[in-house]
Amino acid sequence: MEEQTTQGIDLSVFLHNFRRTLQHFFWVPIVLGLLLGGVSWLRAARSYAPVYQSSAVFSVSAGFSSSTDILSHSTYLDSNAAAQLSATFPYVLQSDRMQLLLQQELGDQRAPVSLSASSVADAALFTLTATGSDPQAVYDTLLAAIEVYPAAATTILGDTQIQVIDQPVEPSAAPINANTALQTGIRRGVVGLVLGLVLVALLSLTRRTVHSAEDLHRLISLSCLSSIPAVRRGKRTRREAPSLLLTHAGTGSDFSEAMRNLSLKLQRITSKHGAKVVLITSTVPGEGKTTVASNLALALAAEGKRVILIDGDLRKQSLKPLFGIGAHSDGLVEVLSGKAKNFRLLPVPDSGLLLLSGDGTVAQPQRLLGSPRMGQILELLRQKLDYILIDTPPAGVLSDAAALAKYADGAIYVVRQDMANSVQIVNSVQSLSGAVPLYGCVLNCTQAGTTRSGYRYGYRYGYQYGYSSHYSHYSHYSSDAGDQR
């Protein structure tokens, strides 16, 4: 098989993969956002301490001795004095004498309060600010500092006087620093959410699934016979017609045209080799293999072909419920086990299609599928019909498809867009390639904008469904196929 080559990132495919990955791992960004936001909020809330502040503006005057006459003494506020006061004032606040005087004024029991000062250039005006976590202690400390400052500054500046210009006021009830724990938590939560989305985006880049016919050809060197678009139906349509069939209203013209295209291509392929028995399988469950097989059979029957669809899943017979048939019938389990010597093929309503599907199941069908009777039944049907389609279990999960492959003339491999892993597809196709010719692939459930080259329909037409009476004389067979040879 051809290895998948490294391709550049296609934006539409990346977005599609990202959406699909996010559907499965949506909890990753949510958990990261809540975890990072919650931890950040808790840490910020625990470390938060309210801060209160009070300040006062005052002027300071100090007496200085003359440098020429030690007996002279004056008080002045020229620019030199103001500059000296500005340089000395913070030192006075931090001096041991100032701290001692504050302690004597306030007593031993007081909350920690810090004092800071700022000055106005070329003037002896100062703003003294007290800051702390207790508003009352802040206010009391500021008043005490104004009271004891002259005594603390006397040894440094000489006789010092303070004139309060703006009286201190008690701090407001609201602290000057807001509690930003919630905002911090929200910001960190958004960061966690973004990180989670980045992780999902990186994870989506690791998805190795099929998005286009080109992907299929690069992966397994098989041509794409048809791209089947995804069909979205309303609740009322699904209620009236649970199965997606060409015979039901509301199926969609694009879907019908895609199945018509597949039918015409299969007819061209089989006409070259005289093939009649076609196996239809997939890699994993849920890829729409049974829907494709059923609608392909309906499309062939609408072309006037004599067609039978065989339910090859002996573990779970699903074709009768798909077509809304509830009558009791015998399927491969009954026929191959010898319980039904004579069996009647089921006519599908509103079509010329015949169905071989029963009610019995078996847990280990390999022995029945490998029995000579299976080949005899198919040989009998070859003589009477134009096409024999066998819907099998997924080849990537069970060996039933490989067991039936030896009886088929060819196989159609159904791949649902962006579902099965590329490695699974390769391994499954390899298990079939030695047993039966592979006619090609069907890319099922394609989404608009994710197939790169896209799928375009160049014609419009309608189906005419009606039960063809010329099938009636083929609807009764004997299970003793050897006698019919």
VOPAGU-2260 file (C-alpha; in pm, 1 decimal, decimal comma):
REM VOPAGU-2260
SITE   aa  ch    i         X         Y         Z
SITE  MET   A    0       0,0       0,0       0,0
SITE  GLU   A    1     108,6     350,8     -64,1
SITE  GLU   A    2     216,3     547,8     241,3
SITE  GLN   A    3      29,7     867,0     310,6
SITE  THR   A    4     248,8    1158,9     215,0
SITE  THR   A    5     300,9    1461,5     431,8
SITE  GLN   A    6      59,0    1735,4     333,5
SITE  GLY   A    7      29,8    2097,6     427,9
SITE  ILE   A    8    -240,9    2189,4     673,4
SITE  ASP   A    9    -571,0    2250,6     498,2
SITE  LEU   A   10    -763,4    2512,1     697,1
SITE  SER   A   11   -1108,2    2364,4     633,7
SITE  VAL   A   12    -988,6    2015,2     728,9
SITE  PHE   A   13    -811,6    2149,5    1037,0
SITE  LEU   A   14   -1126,3    2329,8    1150,4
SITE  HIS   A   15   -1331,4    2016,5    1089,2
SITE  ASN   A   16   -1085,2    1804,7    1288,6
SITE  PHE   A   17   -1072,8    2065,5    1561,6
SITE  ARG   A   18   -1451,4    2064,6    1593,1
SITE  ARG   A   19   -1465,8    1685,4    1604,2
SITE  THR   A   20   -1183,9    1666,3    1859,0
SITE  LEU   A   21   -1344,8    1937,4    2071,0
SITE  GLN   A   22   -1670,1    1738,0    2078,2
SITE  HIS   A   23   -1483,2    1453,7    2250,2
SITE  PHE   A   24   -1241,8    1657,8    2462,1
SITE  PHE   A   25   -1449,8    1966,0    2542,0
SITE  TRP   A   26   -1379,2    1906,2    2910,4
SITE  VAL   A   27   -1004,8    1972,6    2868,9
SITE  PRO   A   28   -1024,4    2354,8    2827,0
SITE  ILE   A   29   -1305,5    2370,7    3084,8
SITE  VAL   A   30   -1105,5    2179,4    3346,0
SITE  LEU   A   31    -786,7    2376,6    3276,0
SITE  GLY   A   32    -974,4    2706,2    3292,5
SITE  LEU   A   33   -1148,8    2617,8    3618,9
SITE  LEU   A   34    -832,6    2472,9    3772,8
SITE  LEU   A   35    -601,5    2761,0    3684,8
SITE  GLY   A   36    -864,8    3024,5    3759,2
SITE  GLY   A   37    -965,5    2862,6    4087,9
SITE  VAL   A   38    -610,3    2821,8    4215,5
SITE  SER   A   39    -521,9    3179,2    4115,9
SITE  TRP   A   40    -834,3    3316,7    4284,6
SITE  LEU   A   41    -766,0    3119,7    4603,1
SITE  ARG   A   42    -404,6    3232,4    4624,9
SITE  ALA   A   43    -494,2    3595,0    4554,0
SITE  ALA   A   44    -778,3    3588,0    4807,3
SITE  ARG   A   45    -554,3    3441,2    5079,1
SITE  SER   A   46    -273,6    3689,1    5017,0
SITE  TYR   A   47    -498,9    3995,6    5004,3
SITE  ALA   A   48    -463,8    4241,8    5290,3
SITE  PRO   A   49    -659,8    4568,8    5288,8
SITE  VAL   A   50    -450,4    4884,5    5305,8
SITE  TYR   A   51    -574,0    5215,1    5451,1
SITE  GLN   A   52    -409,5    5552,4    5419,2
SITE  SER   A   53    -430,6    5895,0    5578,9
SITE  SER   A   54    -219,0    6203,5    5510,6
SITE  ALA   A   55    -163,5    6561,2    5624,1
SITE  VAL   A   56       5,9    6863,0    5468,2
SITE  PHE   A   57     207,5    7096,0    5689,7
SITE  SER   A   58     498,1    7339,6    5687,6
SITE  VAL   A   59     812,2    7314,8    5896,9
SITE  SER   A   60    1024,2    7603,1    6027,7
SITE  ALA   A   61    1361,0    7546,7    6197,1
SITE  GLY   A   62    1612,2    7770,2    6368,6
SITE  PHE   A   63    1971,4    7768,3    6233,6
SITE  SER   A   64    2288,7    7919,3    6388,4
SITE  SER   A   65    2473,7    8174,7    6174,7
SITE  SER   A   66    2800,9    8058,4    6035,9
SITE  THR   A   67    2971,6    8388,7    6128,2
SITE  ASP   A   68    2816,2    8478,3    6462,2
SITE  ILE   A   69    2731,5    8201,8    6704,3
SITE  LEU   A   70    2535,0    8449,2    6917,8
SITE  SER   A   71    2296,4    8530,0    6640,3
SITE  HIS   A   72    1983,1    8319,9    6597,3
SITE  SER   A   73    1715,3    8343,6    6328,2
SITE  THR   A   74    1429,1    8157,6    6173,1
SITE  TYR   A   75    1401,8    8160,7    5800,0
SITE  LEU   A   76    1250,0    7965,1    5510,6
SITE  ASP   A   77    1471,5    8045,8    5216,7
SITE  SER   A   78    1539,5    7794,8    4941,2
SITE  ASN   A   79    1850,3    7659,6    5111,3
SITE  ALA   A   80    1663,2    7588,2    5431,2
SITE  ALA   A   81    1380,9    7423,4    5238,5
SITE  ALA   A   82    1624,8    7200,2    5054,6
SITE  GLN   A   83    1790,3    7097,6    5381,1
SITE  LEU   A   84    1455,6    7025,4    5543,7
SITE  SER   A   85    1350,3    6814,0    5244,0
SITE  ALA   A   86    1666,6    6607,2    5271,4
SITE  THR   A   87    1646,8    6571,7    5648,5
SITE  PHE   A   88    1273,8    6508,2    5696,7
SITE  PRO   A   89    1270,5    6138,2    5588,3
SITE  TYR   A   90    1575,5    6071,9    5807,3
SITE  VAL   A   91    1396,0    6216,9    6109,5
SITE  LEU   A   92    1096,2    5988,4    6047,3
SITE  GLN   A   93    1316,3    5678,2    6050,9
SITE  SER   A   94    1533,3    5782,6    6343,5
SITE  ASP   A   95    1538,2    5583,7    6667,5
SITE  ARG   A   96    1426,8    5889,2    6860,5
SITE  MET   A   97    1120,3    5928,2    6640,1
SITE  GLN   A   98    1028,2    5561,6    6687,6
SITE  LEU   A   99    1076,1    5588,7    7062,2
SITE  LEU   A  100     859,9    5897,4    7086,7
SITE  LEU   A  101     588,1    5731,1    6872,3
SITE  GLN   A  102     594,0    5427,1    7096,2
SITE  GLN   A  103     556,3    5643,0    7405,0
SITE  GLU   A  104     273,2    5838,0    7243,1
SITE  LEU   A  105      81,6    5535,6    7110,3
SITE  GLY   A  106     173,1    5269,6    7359,8
SITE  ASP   A  107     299,7    4920,1    7287,0
SITE  GLN   A  108     -20,1    4778,9    7144,3
SITE  ARG   A  109     -55,1    4918,6    6791,3
SITE  ALA   A  110     -85,8    4770,1    6443,0
SITE  PRO   A  111     213,1    4814,2    6210,8
SITE  VAL   A  112     191,7    5147,3    6027,3
SITE  SER   A  113     446,6    5287,3    5785,4
SITE  LEU   A  114     520,1    5657,6    5750,9
SITE  SER   A  115     635,7    5826,2    5434,0
SITE  ALA   A  116     687,6    6186,3    5334,1
SITE  SER   A  117     709,8    6391,5    5020,2
SITE  SER   A  118     811,1    6755,5    4986,2
SITE  VAL   A  119     734,3    7044,4    4755,0
SITE  ALA   A  120    1044,9    7170,6    4579,0
SITE  ASP   A  121    1193,1    7499,6    4707,5
SITE  ALA   A  122     941,6    7520,7    4993,5
SITE  ALA   A  123     913,0    7379,0    5341,3
SITE  LEU   A  124     581,6    7210,3    5266,2
SITE  PHE   A  125     551,3    6839,3    5334,0
SITE  THR   A  126     290,5    6570,5    5296,1
SITE  LEU   A  127     310,0    6305,8    5565,8
SITE  THR   A  128     130,9    5981,5    5484,2
SITE  ALA   A  129      53,3    5692,1    5715,6
SITE  THR   A  130     -26,0    5351,8    5563,3
SITE  GLY   A  131    -140,8    5028,6    5731,4
SITE  SER   A  132    -399,0    4754,5    5755,2
SITE  ASP   A  133    -591,2    4905,2    6050,2
SITE  PRO   A  134    -764,0    5234,8    5963,4
SITE  GLN   A  135    -779,9    5352,5    6325,7
SITE  ALA   A  136    -414,0    5272,9    6383,2
SITE  VAL   A  137    -326,2    5462,3    6064,6
SITE  TYR   A  138    -509,3    5770,5    6182,1
SITE  ASP   A  139    -372,9    5755,5    6535,7
SITE  THR   A  140     -16,7    5707,4    6411,2
SITE  LEU   A  141     -42,1    6005,7    6178,9
SITE  LEU   A  142    -164,6    6231,1    6460,9
SITE  ALA   A  143     110,6    6103,0    6687,1
SITE  ALA   A  144     377,5    6160,6    6422,9
SITE  ILE   A  145     270,5    6522,7    6381,3
SITE  GLU   A  146     272,1    6562,6    6757,6
SITE  VAL   A  147     618,1    6418,7    6827,5
SITE  TYR   A  148     801,2    6533,0    6514,0
SITE  PRO   A  149     924,2    6865,4    6652,9
SITE  ALA   A  150    1079,5    6691,3    6953,4
SITE  ALA   A  151    1239,5    6424,7    6731,8
SITE  ALA   A  152    1382,4    6685,6    6492,3
SITE  THR   A  153    1521,3    6920,8    6758,0
SITE  THR   A  154    1851,4    6737,6    6793,3
SITE  ILE   A  155    1904,2    6752,7    6416,4
SITE  LEU   A  156    1748,4    7077,9    6298,1
SITE  GLY   A  157    1735,5    7276,7    6614,0
SITE  ASP   A  158    1418,8    7445,0    6727,2
SITE  THR   A  159    1148,6    7308,9    6490,5
SITE  GLN   A  160     792,9    7421,7    6454,2
SITE  ILE   A  161     511,8    7253,5    6253,6
SITE  GLN   A  162     214,2    7436,1    6109,8
SITE  VAL   A  163     -54,6    7199,5    5982,2
SITE  ILE   A  164    -211,0    7323,5    5660,2
SITE  ASP   A  165    -442,1    7030,8    5573,4
SITE  GLN   A  166    -566,6    6852,9    5881,2
SITE  PRO   A  167    -550,7    6471,0    5868,9
SITE  VAL   A  168    -880,5    6291,1    5825,8
SITE  GLU   A  169    -973,5    5939,4    5920,3
SITE  PRO   A  170    -928,6    5685,1    5637,3
SITE  SER   A  171   -1236,0    5596,3    5437,1
SITE  ALA   A  172   -1411,5    5265,9    5498,1
SITE  ALA   A  173   -1290,4    5136,4    5160,7
SITE  PRO   A  174    -923,6    5038,7    5146,0
SITE  ILE   A  175    -701,9    5203,6    4886,7
SITE  ASN   A  176    -612,5    4866,2    4737,9
SITE  ALA   A  177    -905,6    4676,1    4585,1
SITE  ASN   A  178    -943,3    4300,9    4628,3
SITE  THR   A  179    -860,7    4180,2    4277,0
SITE  ALA   A  180    -877,3    3806,8    4357,2
SITE  LEU   A  181   -1188,0    3758,7    4139,7
SITE  GLN   A  182   -1041,8    3949,6    3846,6
SITE  THR   A  183    -718,0    3754,8    3881,5
SITE  GLY   A  184    -909,3    3427,7    3885,2
SITE  ILE   A  185   -1107,9    3525,0    3575,6
SITE  ARG   A  186    -796,2    3631,1    3385,2
SITE  ARG   A  187    -609,6    3313,3    3474,0
SITE  GLY   A  188    -920,9    3110,4    3397,8
SITE  VAL   A  189    -933,0    3258,9    3047,3
SITE  VAL   A  190    -564,5    3175,4    3006,8
SITE  GLY   A  191    -636,5    2816,5    3113,4
SITE  LEU   A  192    -926,7    2797,9    2869,9
SITE  VAL   A  193    -705,5    2919,6    2586,1
SITE  LEU   A  194    -433,5    2670,2    2680,2
SITE  GLY   A  195    -693,3    2393,4    2676,2
SITE  LEU   A  196    -809,6    2496,1    2330,7
SITE  VAL   A  197    -448,5    2497,6    2213,0
SITE  LEU   A  198    -406,3    2142,9    2345,8
SITE  VAL   A  199    -723,0    2034,4    2163,8
SITE  ALA   A  200    -594,1    2199,4    1845,3
SITE  LEU   A  201    -263,0    2014,4    1875,7
SITE  LEU   A  202    -450,2    1690,9    1938,5
SITE  SER   A  203    -665,1    1750,9    1630,7
SITE  LEU   A  204    -347,7    1773,9    1422,9
SITE  THR   A  205    -268,0    1414,3    1518,3
SITE  ARG   A  206    -594,2    1280,5    1373,6
SITE  ARG   A  207    -511,1    1050,8    1083,3
SITE  THR   A  208    -841,2    1005,2     909,5
SITE  VAL   A  209    -969,4    1030,8     553,7
SITE  HIS   A  210   -1124,3    1354,3     429,2
SITE  SER   A  211   -1118,6    1327,9      51,3
SITE  ALA   A  212   -1090,8    1097,0    -246,7
SITE  GLU   A  213    -729,8    1208,8    -278,6
SITE  ASP   A  214    -665,3    1091,4      77,1
SITE  LEU   A  215    -810,6     751,6      -6,7
SITE  HIS   A  216    -602,9     714,2    -319,8
SITE  ARG   A  217    -282,6     810,9    -140,8
SITE  LEU   A  218    -361,9     576,7     145,1
SITE  ILE   A  219    -473,0     257,6     -28,6
SITE  SER   A  220    -430,1     326,1    -402,2
SITE  LEU   A  221    -800,2     279,1    -471,4
SITE  SER   A  222   -1017,7     510,2    -674,7
SITE  CYS   A  223   -1322,1     673,3    -517,9
SITE  LEU   A  224   -1633,9     548,0    -694,4
SITE  SER   A  225   -1858,5     806,2    -530,8
SITE  SER   A  226   -1870,1    1067,0    -256,8
SITE  ILE   A  227   -2194,1    1039,8     -62,2
SITE  PRO   A  228   -2292,5    1366,7     107,0
SITE  ALA   A  229   -2421,1    1371,8     462,8
SITE  VAL   A  230   -2798,2    1410,7     474,9
SITE  ARG   A  231   -2956,2    1615,6     748,7
SITE  ARG   A  232   -3322,6    1545,2     799,7
SITE  GLY   A  233   -3571,9    1709,2    1030,2
SITE  LYS   A  234   -3735,9    1535,6    1323,0
SITE  ARG   A  235   -4062,0    1495,0    1136,4
SITE  THR   A  236   -3890,0    1334,5     837,4
SITE  ARG   A  237   -3697,4    1094,3    1062,6
SITE  ARG   A  238   -4017,2    1006,5    1243,9
SITE  GLU   A  239   -4202,7     931,1     921,7
SITE  ALA   A  240   -3907,6     753,0     757,1
SITE  PRO   A  241   -3648,1     636,8    1013,7
SITE  SER   A  242   -3421,7     486,1     746,3
SITE  LEU   A  243   -3235,9     685,1     484,0
SITE  LEU   A  244   -3355,4     519,3     163,1
SITE  LEU   A  245   -3406,5     638,2    -192,1
SITE  THR   A  246   -3765,6     523,2    -174,0
SITE  HIS   A  247   -3841,2     764,5     108,9
SITE  ALA   A  248   -3939,5    1125,5      61,2
SITE  GLY   A  249   -3700,4    1385,6     193,5
SITE  THR   A  250   -3387,4    1185,3     121,1
SITE  GLY   A  251   -3231,1    1467,6     -77,4
SITE  SER   A  252   -3135,8    1507,3    -441,8
SITE  ASP   A  253   -2761,2    1517,3    -377,6
SITE  PHE   A  254   -2773,8    1185,7    -196,5
SITE  SER   A  255   -2986,1    1031,8    -471,5
SITE  GLU   A  256   -2750,5    1152,0    -743,2
SITE  ALA   A  257   -2448,1    1018,6    -557,1
SITE  MET   A  258   -2607,6     673,9    -529,1
SITE  ARG   A  259   -2705,1     690,0    -895,7
SITE  ASN   A  260   -2345,4     773,4    -982,6
SITE  LEU   A  261   -2222,1     477,6    -778,2
SITE  SER   A  262   -2473,7     247,1    -950,2
SITE  LEU   A  263   -2361,7     350,9   -1298,6
SITE  LYS   A  264   -1994,4     306,3   -1214,2
SITE  LEU   A  265   -2054,5     -38,5   -1068,4
SITE  GLN   A  266   -2244,7    -143,4   -1381,3
SITE  ARG   A  267   -1954,8     -33,1   -1600,6
SITE  ILE   A  268   -1703,6    -223,5   -1388,9
SITE  THR   A  269   -1900,2    -546,9   -1363,6
SITE  SER   A  270   -1999,2    -549,9   -1730,7
SITE  LYS   A  271   -1632,6    -582,2   -1829,9
SITE  HIS   A  272   -1582,7    -898,2   -1626,4
SITE  GLY   A  273   -1928,6   -1049,6   -1616,2
SITE  ALA   A  274   -1928,9   -1002,3   -1236,4
SITE  LYS   A  275   -2246,0   -1038,1   -1033,7
SITE  VAL   A  276   -2158,2   -1096,6    -667,5
SITE  VAL   A  277   -2036,7    -779,4    -497,7
SITE  LEU   A  278   -1927,3    -758,5    -135,9
SITE  ILE   A  279   -1983,7    -431,5      53,1
SITE  THR   A  280   -1790,0    -373,4     372,5
SITE  SER   A  281   -1608,1    -110,5     579,8
SITE  THR   A  282   -1344,7     -78,0     848,9
SITE  VAL   A  283   -1544,7     -14,5    1165,8
SITE  PRO   A  284   -1913,7      -1,0    1260,3
SITE  GLY   A  285   -2101,1     321,7    1202,3
SITE  GLU   A  286   -1953,4     410,7     863,5
SITE  GLY   A  287   -2285,3     372,2     681,7
SITE  LYS   A  288   -2195,3      50,3     499,9
SITE  THR   A  289   -2545,8     -96,5     528,2
SITE  THR   A  290   -2706,9     228,7     413,7
SITE  VAL   A  291   -2478,4     240,8     110,9
SITE  ALA   A  292   -2545,1    -125,3      26,8
SITE  SER   A  293   -2922,0     -84,0      60,0
SITE  ASN   A  294   -2942,0     230,0    -152,5
SITE  LEU   A  295   -2703,0      93,0    -413,6
SITE  ALA   A  296   -2930,6    -210,5    -443,9
SITE  LEU   A  297   -3233,7      18,7    -478,3
SITE  ALA   A  298   -3056,8     226,2    -744,5
SITE  LEU   A  299   -2966,2     -83,6    -944,8
SITE  ALA   A  300   -3321,8    -213,3    -916,8
SITE  ALA   A  301   -3454,6     122,3   -1036,1
SITE  GLU   A  302   -3243,1      72,2   -1351,1
SITE  GLY   A  303   -3437,9    -243,0   -1421,1
SITE  LYS   A  304   -3172,6    -482,0   -1292,3
SITE  ARG   A  305   -3264,6    -801,6   -1111,1
SITE  VAL   A  306   -3104,3    -743,8    -774,7
SITE  ILE   A  307   -3091,6    -924,1    -440,4
SITE  LEU   A  308   -2942,0    -782,1    -122,4
SITE  ILE   A  309   -2813,9   -1043,1     123,2
SITE  ASP   A  310   -2775,5    -971,8     492,2
SITE  GLY   A  311   -2430,5   -1116,0     553,1
SITE  ASP   A  312   -2410,3   -1020,2     920,7
SITE  LEU   A  313   -2514,1   -1343,3    1087,1
SITE  ARG   A  314   -2454,7   -1198,1    1430,6
SITE  LYS   A  315   -2714,9    -926,3    1383,7
SITE  GLN   A  316   -2961,3    -919,8    1097,9
SITE  SER   A  317   -3032,9    -551,5    1027,2
SITE  LEU   A  318   -3171,9    -524,2     674,4
SITE  LYS   A  319   -3533,8    -611,5     754,7
SITE  PRO   A  320   -3571,6    -332,6    1013,2
SITE  LEU   A  321   -3400,4     -93,0     772,0
SITE  PHE   A  322   -3665,6    -156,8     507,9
SITE  GLY   A  323   -3948,5    -168,2     761,7
SITE  ILE   A  324   -4022,1    -537,2     704,7
SITE  GLY   A  325   -4159,2    -716,1    1008,7
SITE  ALA   A  326   -4277,2   -1046,3     858,8
SITE  HIS   A  327   -4101,1   -1364,5     965,6
SITE  SER   A  328   -3845,1   -1487,9     715,3
SITE  ASP   A  329   -3546,4   -1715,3     678,5
SITE  GLY   A  330   -3198,9   -1573,5     628,5
SITE  LEU   A  331   -2852,3   -1713,8     579,0
SITE  VAL   A  332   -2848,3   -1861,5     929,2
SITE  GLU   A  333   -3152,3   -2078,4     860,3
SITE  VAL   A  334   -3050,9   -2160,7     503,6
SITE  LEU   A  335   -2687,9   -2252,1     575,2
SITE  SER   A  336   -2770,9   -2449,5     889,0
SITE  GLY   A  337   -3026,4   -2658,7     699,0
SITE  LYS   A  338   -3323,6   -2540,3     904,6
SITE  ALA   A  339   -3491,0   -2397,0     593,3
SITE  LYS   A  340   -3505,4   -2639,0     304,4
SITE  ASN   A  341   -3715,0   -2394,6     106,1
SITE  PHE   A  342   -3687,1   -2020,1     153,0
SITE  ARG   A  343   -3865,8   -1725,2       4,2
SITE  LEU   A  344   -3693,4   -1400,9     -87,2
SITE  LEU   A  345   -3853,2   -1090,6      53,6
SITE  PRO   A  346   -3976,2    -822,6    -189,5
SITE  VAL   A  347   -3886,8    -471,8     -72,2
SITE  PRO   A  348   -4188,2    -237,1     -87,7
SITE  ASP   A  349   -4189,0      34,9    -354,3
SITE  SER   A  350   -3899,2    -120,2    -544,3
SITE  GLY   A  351   -3799,0    -419,0    -752,6
SITE  LEU   A  352   -3540,9    -526,8    -495,1
SITE  LEU   A  353   -3534,6    -870,8    -333,8
SITE  LEU   A  354   -3400,0    -933,0      12,9
SITE  LEU   A  355   -3245,2   -1236,6     184,5
SITE  SER   A  356   -3256,7   -1153,7     554,1
SITE  GLY   A  357   -3387,1   -1354,6     845,1
SITE  ASP   A  358   -3457,0   -1350,4    1214,2
SITE  GLY   A  359   -3202,1   -1600,5    1343,9
SITE  THR   A  360   -2850,5   -1511,8    1454,6
SITE  VAL   A  361   -2539,1   -1704,2    1551,8
SITE  ALA   A  362   -2244,3   -1597,3    1767,6
SITE  GLN   A  363   -1975,0   -1776,7    1565,9
SITE  PRO   A  364   -2077,6   -1771,8    1197,3
SITE  GLN   A  365   -1741,4   -1867,6    1041,2
SITE  ARG   A  366   -1833,4   -2237,4    1012,1
SITE  LEU   A  367   -2160,1   -2159,3     833,3
SITE  LEU   A  368   -2003,5   -1899,4     603,9
SITE  GLY   A  369   -1726,9   -2139,5     507,1
SITE  SER   A  370   -1958,2   -2429,4     430,2
SITE  PRO   A  371   -2007,7   -2552,1      69,4
SITE  ARG   A  372   -2374,8   -2461,3      97,0
SITE  MET   A  373   -2284,0   -2091,5      86,9
SITE  GLY   A  374   -2122,7   -2131,3    -252,8
SITE  GLN   A  375   -2416,9   -2337,0    -376,9
SITE  ILE   A  376   -2668,9   -2068,5    -273,9
SITE  LEU   A  377   -2474,8   -1796,6    -450,6
SITE  GLU   A  378   -2435,3   -2011,7    -761,5
SITE  LEU   A  379   -2812,3   -2061,6    -776,3
SITE  LEU   A  380   -2870,1   -1688,6    -739,6
SITE  ARG   A  381   -2615,8   -1613,8   -1012,9
SITE  GLN   A  382   -2828,1   -1804,5   -1259,4
SITE  LYS   A  383   -3140,8   -1603,5   -1182,8
SITE  LEU   A  384   -3025,4   -1247,3   -1101,4
SITE  ASP   A  385   -2812,2    -968,7   -1240,6
SITE  TYR   A  386   -2660,4    -847,9    -915,1
SITE  ILE   A  387   -2606,4   -1011,8    -577,9
SITE  LEU   A  388   -2497,2    -758,3    -316,1
SITE  ILE   A  389   -2375,2    -891,2      18,5
SITE  ASP   A  390   -2375,4    -656,3     316,7
SITE  THR   A  391   -2107,8    -787,0     555,5
SITE  PRO   A  392   -1985,5    -692,3     903,7
SITE  PRO   A  393   -1691,8    -446,0     917,3
SITE  ALA   A  394   -1375,1    -608,0     784,8
SITE  GLY   A  395   -1157,6    -424,0    1033,2
SITE  VAL   A  396   -1341,1    -575,8    1330,1
SITE  LEU   A  397   -1456,1    -925,8    1229,8
SITE  SER   A  398   -1331,6   -1193,1     990,5
SITE  ASP   A  399   -1678,3   -1254,0     841,5
SITE  ALA   A  400   -1612,5   -1029,9     542,2
SITE  ALA   A  401   -1292,6   -1218,8     459,6
SITE  ALA   A  402   -1482,7   -1549,4     484,5
SITE  LEU   A  403   -1745,7   -1426,3     238,0
SITE  ALA   A  404   -1491,0   -1263,2       8,1
SITE  LYS   A  405   -1394,5   -1591,0    -155,1
SITE  TYR   A  406   -1744,9   -1619,3    -301,1
SITE  ALA   A  407   -1757,7   -1263,6    -439,7
SITE  ASP   A  408   -1644,8   -1131,0    -775,8
SITE  GLY   A  409   -1543,8    -796,5    -626,7
SITE  ALA   A  410   -1586,8    -566,6    -330,6
SITE  ILE   A  411   -1674,4    -205,5    -257,5
SITE  TYR   A  412   -1510,3     -53,9      45,9
SITE  VAL   A  413   -1706,1     211,9     237,9
SITE  VAL   A  414   -1508,8     477,0     428,5
SITE  ARG   A  415   -1688,7     736,6     634,9
SITE  GLN   A  416   -1522,0    1075,1     625,8
SITE  ASP   A  417   -1312,6    1150,8     933,9
SITE  MET   A  418   -1397,0     835,8    1126,6
SITE  ALA   A  419   -1170,5     531,4    1098,5
SITE  ASN   A  420    -799,9     571,1    1162,4
SITE  SER   A  421    -580,7     549,7     853,4
SITE  VAL   A  422    -383,3     256,4     996,5
SITE  GLN   A  423    -707,0      65,9    1057,9
SITE  ILE   A  424    -818,5     127,1     701,0
SITE  VAL   A  425    -488,4       6,7     554,9
SITE  ASN   A  426    -487,0    -310,7     766,1
SITE  SER   A  427    -849,3    -388,3     684,2
SITE  VAL   A  428    -803,0    -339,1     308,6
SITE  GLN   A  429    -492,5    -554,8     315,0
SITE  SER   A  430    -689,6    -835,9     477,3
SITE  LEU   A  431    -936,1    -829,3     185,8
SITE  SER   A  432    -709,6    -750,4    -107,5
SITE  GLY   A  433    -575,4   -1104,6    -134,9
SITE  ALA   A  434    -920,7   -1262,5    -124,9
SITE  VAL   A  435   -1128,2   -1049,4    -361,2
SITE  PRO   A  436   -1069,6    -772,3    -619,0
SITE  LEU   A  437   -1147,7    -430,4    -476,9
SITE  TYR   A  438   -1348,9    -225,1    -725,5
SITE  GLY   A  439   -1297,1      97,7    -533,0
SITE  CYS   A  440   -1407,1     298,5    -234,0
SITE  VAL   A  441   -1709,0     502,0    -138,5
SITE  LEU   A  442   -1643,5     813,5      69,8
SITE  ASN   A  443   -1952,8     838,2     285,1
SITE  CYS   A  444   -2110,8    1118,6     488,3
SITE  THR   A  445   -1898,2    1396,4     342,3
SITE  GLN   A  446   -1938,2    1742,1     493,6
SITE  ALA   A  447   -1943,2    2051,8     278,2
SITE  GLY   A  448   -1608,3    2227,1     267,2
SITE  THR   A  449   -1400,5    1937,7     406,7
SITE  THR   A  450   -1332,5    1726,7      97,5
SITE  ARG   A  451   -1076,7    1973,8     -46,5
SITE  SER   A  452   -1158,1    1916,0    -410,9
SITE  GLY   A  453   -1525,5    1878,3    -326,5
SITE  TYR   A  454   -1787,3    1674,5    -503,4
SITE  ARG   A  455   -1993,4    1824,7    -782,8
SITE  TYR   A  456   -2299,4    1683,4    -948,2
SITE  GLY   A  457   -2339,5    1764,1   -1312,6
SITE  TYR   A  458   -2690,2    1642,1   -1378,7
SITE  ARG   A  459   -3035,3    1614,2   -1230,0
SITE  TYR   A  460   -3280,7    1334,8   -1257,0
SITE  GLY   A  461   -3553,3    1154,5   -1067,6
SITE  TYR   A  462   -3614,1     798,7    -964,2
SITE  GLN   A  463   -3927,8     608,0   -1055,9
SITE  TYR   A  464   -3995,4     328,4    -812,8
SITE  GLY   A  465   -4244,7      50,9    -869,0
SITE  TYR   A  466   -4257,0    -312,8    -792,7
SITE  SER   A  467   -4156,6    -511,2   -1101,3
SITE  SER   A  468   -4376,0    -812,5   -1146,7
SITE  HIS   A  469   -4109,2    -994,7   -1348,9
SITE  TYR   A  470   -3924,2   -1061,8   -1021,0
SITE  SER   A  471   -4207,4   -1265,7    -877,1
SITE  HIS   A  472   -4111,7   -1594,5   -1039,4
SITE  TYR   A  473   -3760,8   -1573,4    -885,9
SITE  SER   A  474   -3882,3   -1521,8    -530,4
SITE  HIS   A  475   -3902,6   -1890,4    -430,3
SITE  TYR   A  476   -3596,4   -2111,6    -411,0
SITE  SER   A  477   -3494,1   -2443,9    -272,9
SITE  SER   A  478   -3200,6   -2446,5     -31,5
SITE  ASP   A  479   -3077,0   -2767,5    -194,6
SITE  ALA   A  480   -2883,6   -2568,6    -448,9
SITE  GLY   A  481   -2690,8   -2869,8    -575,0
SITE  ASP   A  482   -3005,0   -3007,6    -737,4
SITE  GLN   A  483   -3049,0   -2687,4    -936,3
SITE  ARG   A  484   -2713,9   -2700,3   -1110,3
